[in-house]
């Protein structure tokens, strides 16, 4: 079936997953680094290495069990939180958000719908971060944010975080790139780089966090702008998949 992973992808996923999980286990026991080495490590290595798993597993977005799996994984993440199993819960949260994004992309019948979402969510995210619920949670109930956010661990046990919507839309845009025959690998590179840049910029300007979705949308649109312009100007064709 087209949604299944071939043997090479399965092998690549297992190798990368083993490296990522090993890092998440070992990193808290490594001595702290200085600020900028830590920021560059998480932005250029830890986050891209973890999100590489999403690219490798991308063909699974077509599978019909994706949405039920997202629900099950969300429940698993909740159970892990109650049991104090931080590592397992972190990866359950990651894949719950990824699978939810892949499930939602099936609702987008036209490429124009994806582009519209990419143009709208930055504004929503900016309002939420600076005036809305995200601001309230991160300033007054940060423990709530860390309970649901996905952590990317650095030496000493500290972490950079992405919220579930950040991962959900990341997965959605990546699956949309494949569904509508855009530049999948370059889309992954661009979006991942934008998330890393968000962390670097937030540190450079001395703020606790920046809205990530504007950078994500830019990362999706940038490598595909010529294809999007051409596709949206010509007569509509059905999506594949």
Secondary structure as UniProt FT lines:
FT   TURN            2..3
FT   HELIX           7..26
FT   HELIX           27..29
FT   HELIX           35..41
FT   HELIX           42..46
FT   HELIX           47..56
FT   HELIX           58..62
FT   TURN            64..65
FT   HELIX           66..83
FT   HELIX           86..105
FT   TURN            106..107
FT   HELIX           111..130
FT   HELIX           133..140
FT   HELIX           142..148
FT   STRAND          150..153
FT   TURN            155..156
FT   STRAND          159..162
FT   HELIX           164..179
FT   TURN            180..181
FT   HELIX           184..204
FT   TURN            205..206
FT   HELIX           213..222
FT   TURN            223..224
FT   HELIX           225..233
//
